[in-house]
Amino acid sequence: MNPACNAFQSYSRWAPVRISYPTEQLTFQSHYFRNFDLSARVSYSSSDSTISNWSENFSGLSSRTRQRVGLIRGPSSSERVVGSSDLGVTVHVSEKLRLVDSFRFSNFRIPGLWNLNTTQLFGATLLSTPSVFSLATCPPPFTAATCPQHSASSGADVTQDQRWDFLGQNSKRNTFELEYDFTRRITGLVGYRYEDRKITNNQVDFCDLTWYPSLARRGGCTATQTDGSCQTTTTLTTNEVIDVHANSLLAGFSARPTDQIRTSFDLELFSADNAPTRISPRNLQHYKGRFSYKPKPWLDFSGTVNVLESRDNVPEVLHREHNRNYGFTTTLNPRPRFGFEFGYNYEDVYSTTNI
């Protein structure tokens, strides 16, 4: 083989995770007031995750940078705090008309910290010895064969990082529905849902980099030390806030024309002004239908339709997808100890995104 080719000779990663996740929840229901139903739920959880020593080892060759060995080590920790609450109210305007409103609040945040040390050793080919820099083996003018064999694209020999990450989401969603019983067997509903989401993603990475000879001033470093090495510090920050406002039109009905036949249908037409990821929809249509027929106590036919169409049609994304499922089931129980069931499902899944 060509010893100057890119190659993995060995790779390992070790990261034992320890985590605890206690959760507390309180629920409440009331029918104290006539024609007025109330339900509520509050939940809170807080988890801590720690990795005592992340360890990643690479041996091989990256021909562009001449990296032969890479070592990454350091502890990390994170916390996930989640608070959510639900409030539901049903007002019975009459025996046939009901007003239903439900509100949901959800907030989570994940702060994290990682202290890591990265060490790299370099060589021109897989046959080169990845030398550790030392003035005894690499004296000035740093041209000896025992010096680290850097190229202009080689990264820092030693990098000490302190990295802080934060991911959080604040979500509020309110659903209002108008339900009406046209007859004892037919019920219809129309509704509207509004959703507001704010996603925050922040990172701060403070780096202390050491560049050893040869080519200690690669990467734009100018702070040369007495031993010929070069020192730089960098701070990389990312602050991203994504706001999403969404509206949905809801409709549906359920019918039981006879004691043996039941059917239902629901739809949602969704529209949003932003998409937090490339596969998140700005427009969505969801249709769900169900049918069952029980001509005999021991015979049951049922069928389902579930169609989801979504897209993000902005020019730089052009994401489209669908998930369509159709199925039916036949169940026979002619004897208390004997039964037979036959079912069939057809699913059509499609997705495309401009990358």
C-alpha positions, -999 to +999 in steps of 0.1 A: +000+000+000+010+036-004+023+048+030+012+084+023-025+074+020-051+083+046-056+054+070-070+043+103-047+019+122-066+020+154-094+040+170-111+038+204-135+059+225-144+054+261-171+075+278-188+059+308-220+079+316-236+082+350-271+097+351-301+102+375-335+114+364-360+120+393-394+134+382-423+149+403-458+153+390-491+167+404-525+163+388-558+179+396-594+173+384-626+191+393-663+189+385-673+212+413-691+238+392-720+227+371-714+225+334-677+232+340-649+206+340-613+214+350-581+194+348-545+204+354-511+188+356-477+201+366-445+181+361-408+189+370-377+169+365-340+175+369-312+152+358-275+153+362-252+135+337-214+131+343-185+115+324-155+113+346-130+111+318-139+111+281-111+094+262-107+092+224-075+077+208-066+077+171-036+062+153-031+063+116-026+091+091-045+122+079-024+131+049-035+167+046-026+176+082+000+148+087-017+138+120-004+104+131-018+102+166-046+120+183-055+119+220-086+137+235-092+134+272-112+153+298-143+152+321-177+166+311-210+171+328-245+184+319-279+190+334-313+187+320-341+206+337-377+202+324-408+219+336-442+214+320-478+221+328-512+214+312-546+231+318-578+219+303-613+235+306-646+221+292-677+243+293-710+225+286-730+253+270-759+230+264-766+193+262-752+192+227-726+220+226-693+220+244-663+245+244-630+228+251-598+247+257-564+232+266-531+250+272-497+234+275-465+250+287-431+232+284-396+244+291-364+225+291-328+236+293-295+217+291-264+234+302-231+215+298-194+219+305-165+201+290-128+205+300-107+186+275-071+183+264-062+174+229-027+162+219-016+155+183+016+139+170+026+143+133+045+124+106+048+126+069+037+090+062+025+059+080+062+048+081+072+081+099+078+080+137+053+105+154+079+124+174+072+143+207+088+177+207+118+181+229+148+206+227+171+176+233+159+159+201+148+190+181+173+218+188+173+251+169+170+257+140+144+229+144+153+211+111+165+178+126+149+146+113+137+139+149+116+171+150+078+168+146+071+166+109+045+194+105+030+208+073+014+242+069-020+226+074-011+208+107-031+218+137-019+227+171+002+201+190-016+207+223-050+223+228-066+229+262-103+237+259-130+249+283-163+246+265-197+257+278-229+246+259-265+256+264-296+242+246-331+253+257-366+255+244-396+274+257-429+262+242-465+274+246-495+258+228-532+265+231-559+245+215-595+256+213-623+233+200-660+236+195-678+202+198-714+196+189-736+165+190-758+167+160-776+135+171-770+109+198-748+091+173-730+119+154-705+144+169-685+170+150-658+194+160-638+223+147-608+239+164-578+261+162-543+257+177-516+283+182-481+274+191-451+296+201-416+281+204-383+297+212-352+276+208-319+288+222-285+273+213-253+289+227-217+277+228-186+293+242-152+275+236-121+290+251-089+274+236-053+277+247-032+263+218+005+254+217+023+250+183+056+232+184+084+234+158+089+228+130+067+255+114+056+268+148+041+299+132+016+279+112-020+288+117-012+325+120+005+322+154+031+350+162+036+346+199+069+327+198+083+314+231+120+308+241+118+271+233+107+278+198+070+270+204+042+294+197+012+302+220-023+314+210-056+317+227-090+319+209-126+322+220-153+308+198-189+318+205-222+308+189-255+324+199-286+312+180-322+319+188-350+304+167-385+316+170-413+295+156-450+306+154-475+280+141-512+279+135-534+248+129-569+243+118-586+213+133-617+194+123-632+160+128-663+139+134-673+106+149-704+086+140-721+055+151-750+051+126-758+016+141-747-003+171-725-024+148-708+004+129-684+031+142-664+056+122-643+087+129-622+112+110-598+139+121-577+164+101-551+191+109-539+218+086-506+233+100-486+263+090-455+278+106-433+308+099-400+291+106-384+257+108-358+248+135-343+220+113-343+213+076-368+184+081-392+204+103-424+213+084-436+248+076-467+233+062-483+201+072-515+182+066-525+152+087-556+130+080-567+102+102-597+079+097-610+048+115-638+024+107-651-007+125-680-030+118-692-058+141-720-077+124-718-105+150-705-106+186-677-129+174-668-111+141-652-077+138-639-058+108-618-026+112-598-003+090-575+027+094-561+055+073-533+077+085-518+102+060-491+128+069-479+153+043-453+179+052-429+203+035-405+231+040-406+248+006-381+277+011-357+277-019-326+267+000-342+236+016-371+223-006-379+195+019-409+174+011-421+142+028-451+120+033-460+090+054-491+072+043-505+042+061-536+021+052-546-011+070-575-034+079-580-062+104-605-090+106-610-108+140-630-139+146-637-155+180-662-183+173-653-201+205-641-188+239-609-207+235-603-202+198-597-170+178-584-160+145-570-126+134-559-115+099-545-080+092-528-062+064-510-028+064-496-008+035-471+020+042-457+045+017-428+067+031-410+094+011-386+122+019-364+145-001-343+175+009-320+199-010-286+196+007 
